[in-house]
Amino acid sequence: MTAFFTIFATVFLAELGDKTQLATVLFASDEGKSKLLVFCAAALALIASTGAAVIAGAAADRWLTALPLK
């Protein structure tokens, strides 16, 4: 459980004030858009990008561990 909270806190702090959050704030401030729609779309986008990062990290781990260190 410690690893979960460490990862959560690190990613949460890294996301504060970044371009993604600012874009979400701008979309949410548009009166013509449902706040639930903005939340769901932004959450799904973050899940998809995080999934891509995990897949890339797992592939890099397999590739890099196969290389001998000199």
N, C-alpha and C positions, 0 to 999 in steps of 0.2 A: 504494500500500500504506500510505502514511503516513495518508491519510484514514481507511482502515479501522481502524487502530490508535487513532487519535484518537477516532473515533466509539465504538469498543468500550470504550476506557478511560473515556470520559465517561459512557456509559450504565451501564457496570458500577459505577462509583463512585456514580452517582445511585441505583442500585437497592439498594445496601447499606443494610440497616437500615430499608427502607421497609415499608409495610403488606403488600405482596405477599410479601416475603421472610418476614416474621413469620407470615403465614398459612400459607405453605408449611412452615415449621418446625413449626407446630402440627399440620398434617396428617401430617407425617412422624413426629412423636412418637407418633401413635396406633398402638398395636401391631396393631390390626385392619386396618390399611391397608398394602398392598404399597408399599415404598419406590420401586420401579420405576414403579408406577401414579402415585404422587404426582409423581415427576420428570417423567414423560411428560405428565400433565395440566397441570402448572404450566408446562412448556416450551411446550406447544401454546397455552396461554392467553397467554403472553408473546409468542409469534409472532403470534397473532391481533391482540392489541392494538397491537403494533408495526406490523403491516400496515395497520391502520386509521389509525394516526398518519402513516404514509408517504403513504397515499392522500389524507388530509386536507391534508397539507403540500403535495403536488403540486397539488391543486385550489386551495389558497390561493395558490400561486405563480402559477398561470395567471390567477386572478381578480385578484390584486393587481398583477401586471405590466400588466394591461389598463387600470388606472386611471391617469389622468394625475396627476403630482405637481404641487402648487400651491405 
